[in-house]
Amino acid sequence: MTEQQGAQNGGQQQGGETPPEPKPFTPITSQDDLNRVIADRVQRERGKFADYNDLKAKAGRLDEIEQANKSEIEKANDRVAKAEAEAAKVPSLVAGQLREHLVKLHEISAEDAELFLTATDPELLLKQVDRLVDRGSQRKKTGNHVPREGANPTSSGGTDMRSFTNDLFGRALQE
């Protein structure tokens, strides 16, 4: 509340309380009086911040605890990240060992294995091997055999024309 409002309200503060009577002003006339006034003022200000060192110590301790907890959390996060990285490598390692085993088991040539068995996932690798082995077995079943290769088929139809042609040219060759 400003001084003008206080004067208009009859010098009373809100809530009906009267302000304390101010001390009458006395001018400072000596250095001792000035030092005493300044010392009183400094003492009042120090009183406001008397618990500052305690609060500062508590805040420092809180920071240490947070740093300790944070470092524990960071350590846990690092361990989780390492474990996830190792777990991600497992399927490719399994696929590599599985590829070697399947190549030996099914007697797949090194060239075919390099060309057709490219999966890093074990399930996909098994599908590739199944398809490659099935194609090989189908080729072995049918082979490279062509049933009528090299045979001269004789047609039963058109014998009249053939005999006419033979007679015509046969006579021509005889004459």
C-alpha positions in Angstrom: 0.0 0.0 0.0 1.4 3.4 -0.9 1.8 6.3 1.6 -1.0 8.2 0.0 -3.4 5.4 0.3 -2.3 4.9 3.9 -2.9 8.6 4.7 -6.4 8.4 3.1 -7.3 5.4 5.2 -6.4 7.2 8.4 -3.0 5.8 8.7 -4.2 2.2 9.2 -3.0 -0.8 7.3 -5.3 -3.4 5.9 -6.6 -5.7 8.5 -7.0 -2.9 11.1 -3.4 -3.0 12.4 -1.6 0.2 13.1 1.9 0.6 11.7 4.7 0.7 14.3 5.8 4.2 15.2 8.9 5.1 13.2 11.9 6.3 15.2 12.6 9.9 14.8 15.5 10.7 12.4 18.8 11.5 14.0 21.5 12.7 11.8 24.8 10.9 11.8 27.4 13.2 13.2 30.4 11.0 13.9 32.3 8.1 12.3 31.4 5.9 15.2 27.7 6.5 14.6 28.1 5.7 10.9 30.0 2.5 11.7 27.3 1.4 14.2 24.5 2.1 11.7 26.3 0.2 9.0 27.2 -2.7 11.3 23.5 -3.0 12.3 22.4 -3.0 8.7 25.1 -5.6 7.8 24.0 -7.7 10.7 20.3 -7.6 9.6 21.4 -8.7 6.1 23.5 -11.5 7.3 20.6 -12.7 9.4 18.6 -13.1 6.2 21.2 -15.5 4.8 22.3 -17.1 8.1 21.3 -20.6 6.8 22.9 -20.1 3.4 25.9 -22.3 4.2 23.6 -25.1 5.5 21.5 -24.9 2.4 24.6 -24.8 0.2 26.0 -27.9 1.9 22.6 -29.7 1.5 22.4 -28.7 -2.2 26.0 -30.0 -2.7 25.1 -33.3 -1.1 22.0 -33.6 -3.2 24.1 -33.0 -6.3 26.5 -35.7 -5.3 23.6 -38.2 -4.7 22.1 -37.3 -8.1 25.5 -37.7 -9.8 25.9 -41.1 -8.1 22.4 -42.2 -9.2 23.0 -40.8 -12.6 26.2 -42.7 -13.0 24.5 -45.9 -11.9 21.8 -45.3 -14.4 24.3 -44.6 -17.2 26.2 -47.8 -16.2 23.0 -49.8 -16.4 22.2 -48.2 -19.8 25.6 -49.1 -21.1 25.2 -52.7 -20.0 21.8 -52.9 -21.7 23.2 -51.4 -24.9 26.1 -53.9 -24.9 23.7 -56.8 -24.3 21.4 -55.7 -27.1 24.4 -55.4 -29.5 25.6 -58.9 -28.7 22.0 -60.2 -29.0 21.8 -58.7 -32.4 24.9 -60.5 -33.5 23.6 -63.9 -32.5 21.4 -64.7 -35.6 24.2 -63.9 -38.0 26.6 -66.0 -36.1 24.1 -68.9 -36.0 23.4 -68.4 -39.7 27.1 -68.6 -40.5 27.6 -71.9 -38.7 24.4 -73.3 -40.1 25.5 -72.4 -43.6 28.7 -74.4 -43.2 26.8 -77.3 -41.8 24.2 -77.4 -44.5 26.8 -77.1 -47.3 28.5 -80.2 -45.9 25.3 -82.0 -45.3 23.7 -81.5 -48.7 27.0 -81.4 -50.6 26.4 -78.0 -52.1 29.3 -76.7 -54.1 31.2 -73.6 -52.8 30.2 -71.6 -55.8 26.5 -72.4 -55.4 26.7 -71.7 -51.6 28.3 -68.3 -52.2 25.8 -67.4 -54.9 22.6 -68.8 -53.5 23.0 -68.9 -49.7 23.2 -65.3 -48.8 20.8 -65.0 -45.9 22.0 -63.8 -42.4 18.8 -65.0 -40.8 18.7 -68.7 -40.0 15.1 -69.2 -41.1 15.7 -67.5 -44.4 18.9 -69.6 -44.9 16.9 -72.8 -44.4 14.4 -71.7 -47.0 17.2 -71.0 -49.4 18.8 -74.4 -48.8 15.4 -76.2 -49.3 14.8 -74.4 -52.6 18.3 -75.1 -53.8 18.1 -78.8 -52.8 14.6 -79.2 -54.4 15.8 -77.8 -57.7 18.8 -80.2 -57.7 16.6 -83.2 -56.9 14.1 -82.2 -59.7 17.0 -82.0 -62.1 18.2 -85.4 -61.1 14.7 -86.9 -61.5 14.2 -85.6 -65.0 17.8 -85.6 -66.0 18.9 -84.3 -69.4 17.0 -87.0 -71.3 15.0 -86.0 -74.4 12.7 -89.0 -75.2 12.8 -88.9 -79.0 16.1 -87.2 -79.6 17.9 -88.7 -82.7 14.9 -90.8 -83.8 13.4 -90.4 -87.3 9.7 -90.7 -86.8 7.8 -92.3 -89.6 4.4 -91.0 -90.2 1.7 -93.4 -91.0 -0.3 -90.8 -92.9 0.5 -89.7 -96.4 1.8 -93.1 -97.7 0.0 -92.6 -101.0 1.8 -89.5 -101.8 5.1 -91.0 -100.7 4.6 -94.1 -102.9 3.6 -91.8 -105.8 6.8 -89.7 -105.4 9.0 -92.8 -105.1 7.4 -94.3 -108.2 7.9 -91.1 -110.1 11.4 -90.4 -109.1 12.3 -94.1 -109.0 11.3 -94.5 -112.6 13.1 -91.3 -113.5 16.2 -92.6 -111.8 15.9 -95.9 -113.6 15.7 -94.4 -117.1 
